[in-house]
Amino acid sequence: MKISQALPHAVAEDVGWLAAIDNAINAAFEPIATGFSAVVFYPITIGEVSFPAVVAWLIAAGVIFTIYFGFIQFRGLKVATEVIRGKYSVKDDPGEVPHFQALTSALSGTVGLGNIAGVGAAMALGGPGATFWMILAGLLGMASKFAECTLGVKYREVHEDGTVSGGPFKYLPIAFSKLGKVPAKILTGIFAVAILIFGIAGGNMFQANQTFAQVQNVTGGEDGFLGSAGAALIFGIILAVLVAAVILGGIKSIGATTSKLVPAMGFVYVTSCLLVILVNIGQVPAAFGAIISGAFNPAGIAGGIVGVMIVGFQRAAFSNEAGLGSAAIAHSAVKTRRPVSEGFVALFEPLVDTVIICTMTALAIIIAGAPSLQAGIDQVQAGDGPPDGVTLTSDAFETVLPWFPIVLAIAVALFAYSTLITWSYYGLKAWEFLFGRGKTSEVIYKVIFLFFTVAGCVLTFSQVISFADAALFVCAFVNLLGVYLLLPVIKREMKEYLADRKSGKLAQLGIEPEDMRSPR
C-alpha cells in the first residue's frame, strides 16, 4: 500500500500560523525524506527502465517461497476455505478473534487507495499489459503472506488476560538470534520503529487527509460547507471520535468492525466494476486480448516487456504488502492452536487485494475506454509523469455510472477509515515492543495516534509522509531476511498440519500438538 505523494492542498493554507507550521516541518524534513527515499527505493536499471531494488527483493521472495512450499497458493486454497469457515476450530482455542475476522482486519490495512488510484496509474504507465504482471505478482505474494503469517502465530505470546502480542516483533528476535543478541535487538528495533512511523503518518495522517479531501470534494469542494474555516478541524475531531470508538476496544473491536466493513465495501466496489463490465460485455474478450498482448508485445511503452512487467510487479507489491510483515501482526491475534492454519487463511489476502480487486479495476478501466486513459498514457510518454490515478478510475466508471464519483468518494472514505483503524493496531504493537505493555503506555499511544488523525485533516506534512512511506519498505528487507532463516520451521508446521488433516486428526477436538503459550 505505497501511498501517493500527491496530497491535496493543506487546509492550513487558509490559516497563517498553521501554514507556517506545515511549511516549516516540510522544509525541515525535505532533505531527510529525499535522502532516505533514495536509499530505500534505490533503483536497479535494466535497459531503459529503472525500478526500486526493494521490489526485486519482494518478488524474489515470492518466487523462492512459492517453489519451497510446493506452490502452496494453489494447492492450499481448499484448506484455507475450510479454516476460514471454522471447520477445525474449537471454542477454547487461544487468541482473540476468529479466522475470518483476522483476515478482514489484515485486508482492511491493504485494500484501499492503491486498488483504485494505483491501478489507474499503472494503466497509464504500462498500458493494459501491466495487469497481467500485477496478477502474477499477486499470486507470488500469496506464498510470502503464507510464510510470514504462519510465523506471526507460531511465535506469538498469549498473555494472561487473553490478549496477544505477535507478528514480526516475536519471530524476528528468534530468527536473528543466530546472529547474536545485539544484532537481533537492533534489527527488530529497526522494524518496530519503521512500523510505528508509518502507522502514525502514512497509515493515519495520510488516510485522514484523503478522507477529508474526498468528502469535501463531493460536498461542493472548497466552495461547499466543508470549505469554510475550521471545517477540517471539526471533521478531524469527528473522525478521531469514530476511530476511537473502534480502537479503544482493541483487536476484538477492530476485528468485529472490519468483518462487516471490508466485505460490504468490497461488495459495493466490485459490483460497480461488474456493472461497467456487463454493460460492455461484448468488449471483454478484446480487453483480455489487450492484457495478454500488452504484457508480451507492448506498443509504445518505455522499456517494452521489461517496462510493463516492472510496472505490474511494482504496483502489486505496493498494494498488497506481501513480505512487509505488517499483516502478520493482525493475523497473530487469531484463535488457533495450529500456527500454519492462519498461514493458509493469509493466502486469501493478495488473492482478494490484487488478483481480484485490482484486476476488476483494471478491466473496468480498459473496457470503459474513457478518453482520459489514452490522455494519461500520452502524458507519460511525453515525459510529464503519471496522471492522477483516481481520476482515471472515476472517469472510466462515469462512462456507465454518472453518479459514480459519489460512490467512489464513499469507497475511498471507507477504505481509508478501515486502513486507519487497522494501522492503529499495528502501531500499538510496535509501541509496546519499544516502550513496553501496560494500560498507561497504551493510553498514551492512542492519544498520540488520535491527535495525528485530527492533524492529518488540517495539515499535509507531505515530507513526513514521504519519509514514512519509505520507512514502511525498510520492513521488507528486515522481515524477509528473518523469514528466510525460519523457512524450515514453516515447512515442518505445514507438513504436520496437512498430514493431520489427511489422517482425520484435525477433526478430533482437543487433539492438538502444543499450547500456543509455549512456542518452540
C-alpha positions as CSV (number, residue, x, y, z in Angstrom):
1,M,0.0,0.0,0.0
2,K,2.6,2.6,-1.0
3,I,0.9,5.9,-0.6
4,S,0.6,8.6,-3.3
5,Q,2.9,11.6,-2.9
6,A,0.3,13.9,-4.4
7,L,-1.6,15.2,-1.3
8,P,-4.4,17.7,-1.7
9,H,-3.8,21.3,-0.6
10,A,-3.5,21.7,3.1
11,V,-6.4,23.4,4.8
12,A,-3.6,25.2,6.7
13,E,-3.0,27.3,3.7
14,D,-6.0,29.4,4.7
15,V,-4.8,29.9,8.3
16,G,-1.5,31.7,8.6
17,W,0.1,30.2,11.7
18,L,-0.9,26.6,10.6
19,A,0.5,27.2,7.2
20,A,3.8,28.3,8.8
21,I,4.0,25.1,10.9
22,D,3.2,23.0,7.9
23,N,5.8,24.7,5.7
24,A,8.5,24.7,8.4
25,I,8.1,20.9,9.1
26,N,8.0,20.1,5.4
27,A,11.1,22.2,4.8
28,A,13.0,20.5,7.7
29,F,12.0,17.0,6.6
30,E,12.6,17.5,2.8
31,P,16.3,16.6,2.7
32,I,15.8,13.8,5.2
33,A,12.8,12.3,3.2
34,T,14.6,12.7,-0.1
35,G,17.8,11.1,1.1
36,F,16.0,8.3,2.9
37,S,13.7,7.5,0.0
38,A,16.7,7.5,-2.4
39,V,18.3,4.7,-0.2
40,V,15.2,2.6,0.4
41,F,14.0,2.9,-3.2
42,Y,17.5,2.6,-4.7
43,P,16.9,1.9,-8.4
44,I,18.0,-1.1,-10.4
45,T,18.3,-0.3,-14.2
46,I,17.5,-2.8,-16.9
47,G,17.8,-1.3,-20.4
48,E,15.8,1.8,-20.4
49,V,13.8,1.0,-17.3
50,S,14.6,1.7,-13.6
51,F,12.8,0.2,-10.6
52,P,13.3,0.0,-6.9
53,A,15.6,-2.8,-5.6
54,V,13.0,-3.4,-2.8
55,V,10.5,-4.6,-5.5
56,A,13.0,-7.1,-6.8
57,W,13.6,-8.3,-3.2
58,L,9.9,-8.8,-2.7
59,I,9.3,-10.6,-6.0
60,A,12.3,-12.8,-5.5
61,A,11.0,-13.8,-2.1
62,G,7.6,-14.7,-3.6
63,V,9.3,-16.9,-6.3
64,I,11.5,-18.7,-3.7
65,F,8.7,-19.3,-1.2
66,T,6.4,-20.5,-4.0
67,I,8.9,-23.1,-5.0
68,Y,10.0,-24.0,-1.5
69,F,6.4,-24.7,-0.3
70,G,5.4,-26.5,-3.5
71,F,3.1,-23.9,-5.0
72,I,1.1,-23.7,-1.7
73,Q,-1.0,-20.8,-3.0
74,F,-2.8,-23.1,-5.5
75,R,-3.0,-26.4,-3.6
76,G,-3.8,-24.8,-0.3
77,L,-6.9,-22.8,-1.2
78,K,-9.3,-25.6,-0.3
79,V,-7.7,-25.9,3.2
80,A,-7.8,-22.1,3.6
81,T,-11.6,-22.1,2.8
82,E,-12.3,-24.8,5.4
83,V,-10.2,-23.0,8.0
84,I,-12.0,-19.6,7.4
85,R,-15.3,-21.4,7.8
86,G,-14.1,-22.7,11.2
87,K,-14.1,-26.3,10.3
88,Y,-11.1,-27.1,12.6
89,S,-11.7,-24.6,15.3
90,V,-12.8,-25.2,18.9
91,K,-14.2,-22.7,21.4
92,D,-11.3,-22.6,23.8
93,D,-8.6,-22.0,21.1
94,P,-6.2,-19.4,22.4
95,G,-6.3,-16.0,20.8
96,E,-8.6,-13.0,20.4
97,V,-10.5,-13.2,17.1
98,P,-11.8,-15.9,14.7
99,H,-10.0,-16.7,11.4
100,F,-12.4,-14.6,9.3
101,Q,-12.0,-11.5,11.5
102,A,-8.2,-11.9,11.5
103,L,-8.4,-12.0,7.7
104,T,-10.7,-8.9,7.3
105,S,-8.6,-7.0,9.8
106,A,-5.4,-7.6,7.8
107,L,-7.3,-6.9,4.5
108,S,-8.6,-3.6,5.8
109,G,-5.0,-2.5,6.1
110,T,-4.1,-3.3,2.4
111,V,-7.4,-2.8,0.4
112,G,-7.6,0.9,-0.3
113,L,-6.4,3.7,-2.5
114,G,-3.8,1.5,-4.1
115,N,-6.5,-0.6,-5.6
116,I,-8.3,2.5,-7.0
117,A,-5.7,5.2,-7.8
118,G,-2.7,2.8,-8.1
119,V,-4.3,0.7,-10.8
120,G,-5.2,3.8,-12.8
121,A,-1.7,5.0,-12.6
122,A,-0.4,1.5,-13.7
123,M,-2.6,1.6,-16.7
124,A,-1.1,4.9,-17.8
125,L,2.5,3.8,-17.1
126,G,2.4,0.3,-18.5
127,G,-0.8,0.0,-20.6
128,P,-3.2,-2.9,-20.3
129,G,-0.3,-5.4,-20.1
130,A,0.6,-4.2,-16.7
131,T,-2.5,-6.1,-15.4
132,F,-1.0,-9.5,-16.3
133,W,2.1,-8.9,-14.3
134,M,0.1,-7.4,-11.5
135,I,-1.9,-10.7,-11.3
136,L,1.3,-12.8,-11.4
137,A,2.9,-10.7,-8.6
138,G,-0.2,-11.1,-6.5
139,L,-0.1,-14.9,-6.9
140,L,3.6,-14.9,-5.8
141,G,2.7,-12.6,-2.9
142,M,0.3,-15.3,-1.6
143,A,3.3,-17.5,-0.7
144,S,5.0,-14.6,1.1
145,K,1.9,-14.0,3.2
146,F,1.6,-17.7,4.0
147,A,5.1,-17.8,5.3
148,E,5.1,-14.6,7.4
149,C,1.6,-15.1,8.9
150,T,2.5,-18.7,9.9
151,L,5.5,-17.3,11.8
152,G,3.4,-14.5,13.3
153,V,1.2,-17.0,15.1
154,K,3.9,-19.6,15.8
155,Y,6.0,-17.3,18.0
156,R,3.2,-15.1,19.4
157,E,2.7,-14.6,23.1
158,V,-0.8,-15.1,24.6
159,H,-1.0,-13.0,27.8
160,E,-2.8,-14.0,31.0
161,D,-5.7,-11.6,30.1
162,G,-6.1,-13.4,26.8
163,T,-4.6,-10.6,24.6
164,V,-2.0,-11.4,22.1
165,S,1.4,-10.0,21.1
166,G,2.7,-11.5,17.9
167,G,3.9,-10.9,14.4
168,P,7.5,-9.9,13.4
169,F,8.1,-8.5,16.9
170,K,8.2,-12.1,18.2
171,Y,9.6,-14.1,15.3
172,L,12.4,-11.7,14.2
173,P,14.3,-11.9,17.5
174,I,14.2,-15.7,17.3
175,A,15.3,-15.7,13.6
176,F,18.1,-13.2,14.2
177,S,19.3,-14.8,17.5
178,K,21.5,-16.8,15.2
179,L,23.4,-13.6,14.6
180,G,23.7,-12.7,18.3
181,K,21.5,-10.9,20.8
182,V,22.6,-7.4,19.9
183,P,22.1,-7.7,16.1
184,A,18.7,-9.4,16.9
185,K,17.6,-6.5,19.0
186,I,18.8,-3.8,16.6
187,L,17.2,-5.4,13.5
188,T,13.9,-6.0,15.3
189,G,14.0,-2.5,16.7
190,I,14.5,-1.0,13.2
191,F,11.4,-2.9,12.1
192,A,9.4,-1.7,15.0
193,V,10.4,2.0,14.5
194,A,9.5,1.8,10.8
195,I,6.1,0.3,11.5
196,L,5.4,2.9,14.2
197,I,6.4,5.8,11.9
198,F,4.3,4.6,9.0
199,G,1.4,3.8,11.3
200,I,1.2,7.4,12.6
201,A,2.0,9.2,9.4
202,G,1.1,7.0,6.4
203,G,-1.5,4.7,8.0
204,N,-3.1,7.6,9.9
205,M,-2.4,11.1,8.8
206,F,-2.5,10.3,5.1
207,Q,-5.7,8.3,5.3
208,A,-7.4,11.1,7.4
209,N,-6.2,13.7,4.8
210,Q,-7.6,11.7,1.9
211,T,-10.9,11.1,3.7
212,F,-11.5,14.8,4.3
213,A,-10.4,15.6,0.7
214,Q,-12.8,13.2,-0.9
215,V,-15.8,14.2,1.4
216,Q,-15.0,17.8,0.8
217,N,-14.9,17.2,-3.0
218,V,-18.4,15.7,-3.2
219,T,-20.0,18.3,-0.9
220,G,-19.1,21.3,-3.1
221,G,-15.3,21.4,-2.9
222,E,-13.7,24.5,-1.3
223,D,-16.9,26.5,-2.0
224,G,-19.1,24.0,-0.1
225,F,-19.8,23.9,3.6
226,L,-16.6,21.9,4.2
227,G,-14.6,24.6,2.6
228,S,-15.2,27.0,5.4
229,A,-12.6,27.9,8.0
230,G,-12.5,25.4,10.8
231,A,-14.4,22.7,8.9
232,A,-11.3,20.5,8.6
233,L,-10.6,20.7,12.3
234,I,-14.2,19.8,13.1
235,F,-14.2,17.0,10.6
236,G,-10.9,15.7,12.0
237,I,-12.3,15.7,15.6
238,I,-15.4,13.7,14.4
239,L,-13.2,11.2,12.5
240,A,-11.0,10.8,15.6
241,V,-14.0,10.1,17.7
242,L,-15.2,7.5,15.2
243,V,-11.7,5.9,15.2
244,A,-11.5,6.0,19.0
245,A,-14.9,4.2,19.2
246,V,-13.3,1.2,17.5
247,I,-9.6,1.2,18.6
248,L,-10.3,1.6,22.3
249,G,-11.8,-1.9,22.2
250,G,-8.6,-3.4,20.9
251,I,-8.3,-6.1,18.2
252,K,-11.6,-7.7,19.1
253,S,-13.4,-4.4,18.3
254,I,-11.3,-3.9,15.2
255,G,-12.0,-7.4,14.0
256,A,-15.7,-7.1,14.6
257,T,-15.8,-3.8,12.7
258,T,-13.7,-4.9,9.7
259,S,-15.6,-8.2,9.4
260,K,-18.6,-6.1,8.4
261,L,-16.9,-3.2,6.8
262,V,-14.5,-5.0,4.5
263,P,-17.0,-7.4,2.8
264,A,-19.5,-4.5,2.5
265,M,-17.2,-2.0,0.8
266,G,-15.6,-4.8,-1.3
267,F,-19.1,-5.9,-2.5
268,V,-20.0,-2.3,-3.4
269,Y,-16.8,-1.7,-5.3
270,V,-16.7,-5.0,-7.1
271,T,-20.4,-4.7,-8.0
272,S,-19.6,-1.3,-9.6
273,C,-16.8,-2.9,-11.6
274,L,-19.1,-5.7,-12.8
275,L,-21.7,-3.1,-13.9
276,V,-19.2,-1.4,-16.1
277,I,-18.1,-4.8,-17.5
278,L,-21.6,-6.1,-18.0
279,V,-22.7,-3.0,-19.9
280,N,-19.7,-3.6,-22.2
281,I,-19.8,-7.4,-22.1
282,G,-19.0,-7.6,-25.8
283,Q,-15.7,-6.0,-25.3
284,V,-14.5,-8.4,-22.6
285,P,-12.6,-10.8,-25.0
286,A,-10.8,-7.8,-26.6
287,A,-9.9,-6.5,-23.1
288,F,-8.3,-9.8,-22.1
289,G,-6.6,-9.8,-25.5
290,A,-5.2,-6.4,-24.8
291,I,-3.9,-7.5,-21.4
292,I,-2.1,-10.6,-22.8
293,S,-0.7,-8.9,-25.9
294,G,0.2,-5.8,-23.9
295,A,2.1,-8.0,-21.4
296,F,4.3,-9.7,-24.1
297,N,4.2,-7.3,-27.0
298,P,3.6,-3.8,-25.7
299,A,3.4,-0.9,-28.1
300,G,4.8,2.5,-27.3
301,I,5.6,1.6,-23.6
302,A,9.1,2.6,-22.4
303,G,11.2,-0.4,-21.8
304,G,9.0,-2.8,-23.7
305,I,8.1,-6.1,-22.0
306,V,10.5,-5.4,-19.1
307,G,9.0,-2.0,-18.6
308,V,5.4,-3.3,-18.4
309,M,6.5,-6.2,-16.2
310,I,8.1,-3.8,-13.7
311,V,5.1,-1.5,-13.6
312,G,2.8,-4.5,-12.8
313,F,5.1,-6.0,-10.2
314,Q,5.7,-2.7,-8.5
315,R,2.1,-1.8,-8.3
316,A,1.2,-5.2,-6.9
317,A,4.0,-5.1,-4.3
318,F,2.9,-1.6,-3.2
319,S,-0.7,-2.7,-3.0
320,N,-0.8,-6.0,-1.0
321,E,2.2,-5.5,1.4
322,A,3.2,-9.2,1.0
323,G,6.6,-9.6,2.6
324,L,6.5,-6.5,4.7
325,G,5.4,-8.3,7.8
326,S,2.6,-5.9,8.7
327,A,-0.3,-8.3,8.1
328,A,1.3,-10.9,10.4
329,I,0.6,-8.6,13.3
330,A,-3.2,-8.8,12.7
331,H,-3.2,-12.5,11.9
332,S,-1.3,-13.3,15.1
333,A,-4.4,-12.4,17.1
334,V,-6.3,-15.4,15.6
335,K,-7.9,-18.1,17.8
336,T,-6.0,-21.2,16.9
337,R,-3.5,-23.8,18.3
338,R,-2.0,-24.6,14.9
339,P,0.1,-21.7,13.5
340,V,0.1,-22.7,9.9
341,S,-3.7,-22.7,9.8
342,E,-3.6,-18.9,9.8
343,G,-0.9,-19.1,7.1
344,F,-3.4,-20.8,4.9
345,V,-6.0,-18.1,5.7
346,A,-3.5,-15.4,4.7
347,L,-3.3,-16.8,1.2
348,F,-6.6,-15.0,0.5
349,E,-5.1,-11.6,1.2
350,P,-3.2,-11.0,-2.1
351,L,-5.8,-13.0,-3.9
352,V,-8.6,-10.6,-2.9
353,D,-6.5,-7.4,-2.8
354,T,-4.5,-7.8,-6.1
355,V,-5.8,-10.7,-8.1
356,I,-9.5,-9.8,-7.7
357,I,-9.9,-6.2,-6.8
358,C,-7.0,-4.7,-8.8
359,T,-7.9,-6.8,-11.8
360,M,-11.5,-5.8,-11.7
361,T,-10.5,-2.2,-11.6
362,A,-8.1,-2.6,-14.5
363,L,-10.7,-4.5,-16.6
364,A,-13.3,-1.7,-15.9
365,I,-10.8,1.0,-17.0
366,I,-9.8,-0.9,-20.2
367,I,-13.3,-1.8,-21.2
368,A,-14.8,1.6,-20.5
369,G,-12.2,3.2,-22.7
370,A,-12.6,6.7,-21.3
371,P,-10.6,9.4,-23.2
372,S,-8.6,10.2,-20.0
373,L,-6.9,6.8,-20.2
374,Q,-5.3,7.5,-23.5
375,A,-4.6,11.0,-22.4
376,G,-2.8,9.6,-19.4
377,I,-0.7,7.3,-21.5
378,D,0.2,10.2,-23.8
379,Q,1.1,12.2,-20.7
380,V,3.5,9.6,-19.5
381,Q,5.0,9.1,-23.0
382,A,5.5,12.9,-23.2
383,G,7.7,12.6,-20.0
384,D,5.2,14.5,-17.8
385,G,4.8,11.7,-15.3
386,P,1.7,9.7,-14.4
387,P,-1.7,11.3,-14.1
388,D,-4.0,11.2,-11.0
389,G,-5.0,7.5,-10.8
390,V,-8.2,8.2,-9.0
391,T,-9.3,10.5,-11.9
392,L,-8.7,7.7,-14.5
393,T,-10.7,5.2,-12.4
394,S,-13.5,7.7,-11.8
395,D,-13.7,8.7,-15.4
396,A,-13.9,5.1,-16.6
397,F,-16.8,4.3,-14.2
398,E,-18.6,7.6,-15.0
399,T,-19.0,6.4,-18.7
400,V,-21.6,3.9,-17.4
401,L,-22.5,5.3,-14.0
402,P,-22.8,9.1,-14.0
403,W,-23.2,9.1,-10.2
404,F,-20.1,7.0,-9.6
405,P,-17.9,9.8,-8.3
406,I,-20.1,9.9,-5.2
407,V,-19.8,6.1,-4.8
408,L,-16.0,6.4,-5.3
409,A,-15.8,9.1,-2.6
410,I,-17.7,6.8,-0.2
411,A,-15.5,3.9,-1.1
412,V,-12.3,5.9,-0.6
413,A,-13.6,7.2,2.8
414,L,-14.4,3.7,3.9
415,F,-11.2,2.2,2.6
416,A,-9.2,5.0,4.3
417,Y,-11.2,4.5,7.6
418,S,-10.6,0.7,7.7
419,T,-6.9,1.2,6.9
420,L,-6.7,3.8,9.7
421,I,-8.1,1.6,12.4
422,T,-6.0,-1.4,11.3
423,W,-2.8,0.5,11.3
424,S,-3.6,1.9,14.8
425,Y,-3.2,-1.7,16.0
426,Y,0.0,-2.3,14.0
427,G,1.4,0.9,15.5
428,L,0.3,-0.2,19.0
429,K,2.2,-3.4,18.8
430,A,5.3,-1.6,17.6
431,W,4.9,0.9,20.5
432,E,4.6,-2.0,23.0
433,F,7.8,-3.6,21.7
434,L,9.7,-0.3,22.0
435,F,8.2,1.1,25.3
436,G,6.6,-1.9,27.0
437,R,3.0,-3.1,27.6
438,G,0.6,-1.6,30.2
439,K,-2.6,0.4,30.3
440,T,-0.8,3.8,30.8
441,S,1.5,3.1,27.8
442,E,-1.4,2.0,25.6
443,V,-3.5,5.1,26.5
444,I,-0.5,7.4,25.7
445,Y,-0.1,5.8,22.3
446,K,-3.8,6.0,21.4
447,V,-4.0,9.7,22.4
448,I,-1.0,10.4,20.2
449,F,-2.5,8.4,17.4
450,L,-5.8,10.2,17.6
451,F,-4.1,13.6,17.8
452,F,-2.4,12.9,14.4
453,T,-5.8,11.8,13.0
454,V,-7.0,15.3,13.6
455,A,-3.7,16.8,12.3
456,G,-4.0,14.8,9.1
457,C,-7.2,16.6,8.2
458,V,-5.8,20.0,8.8
459,L,-2.1,19.7,7.6
460,T,-0.3,17.7,5.0
461,F,3.2,17.2,6.4
462,S,3.9,15.8,2.9
463,Q,7.6,15.3,3.5
464,V,6.9,13.5,6.8
465,I,4.6,11.2,4.9
466,S,7.2,10.7,2.2
467,F,9.6,9.7,4.9
468,A,7.1,7.3,6.4
469,D,6.3,5.8,3.0
470,A,10.0,4.8,2.6
471,A,10.1,3.6,6.3
472,L,7.4,1.0,5.6
473,F,9.6,-0.6,2.9
474,V,12.5,-0.9,5.3
475,C,10.4,-3.5,6.9
476,A,10.7,-5.7,3.7
477,F,14.4,-6.0,4.0
478,V,14.4,-6.9,7.7
479,N,11.3,-9.1,7.7
480,L,12.1,-11.3,4.7
481,L,15.6,-11.9,6.0
482,G,14.1,-13.2,9.2
483,V,11.6,-15.3,7.3
484,Y,14.4,-16.9,5.2
485,L,16.1,-18.0,8.4
486,L,12.9,-19.7,9.7
487,L,11.8,-21.4,6.5
488,P,12.4,-25.0,7.8
489,V,10.1,-24.2,10.8
490,I,7.3,-23.2,8.5
491,K,7.7,-26.2,6.3
492,R,7.6,-28.6,9.3
493,E,4.4,-26.9,10.5
494,M,2.9,-27.2,7.1
495,K,3.7,-30.9,6.7
496,E,2.4,-31.8,10.1
497,Y,-0.8,-29.9,9.6
498,L,-1.6,-31.4,6.2
499,A,-0.7,-34.9,7.5
500,D,-3.1,-34.4,10.5
501,R,-5.8,-33.1,8.2
502,K,-5.4,-36.1,5.9
503,S,-5.5,-38.6,8.7
504,G,-8.6,-37.0,10.3
505,K,-6.8,-35.9,13.4
506,L,-7.9,-32.3,13.0
507,A,-11.5,-33.4,13.2
508,Q,-10.9,-34.9,16.7
509,L,-11.4,-31.9,19.0
510,G,-8.8,-31.5,21.7
511,I,-6.1,-33.4,20.0
512,E,-3.6,-30.6,19.3
513,P,0.2,-30.8,19.3
514,E,1.0,-27.8,21.6
515,D,-0.3,-24.9,23.6
516,M,0.4,-21.5,21.9
517,R,1.7,-20.1,25.2
518,S,4.9,-22.1,24.8
519,P,6.2,-21.6,21.2
520,R,9.2,-23.7,20.3
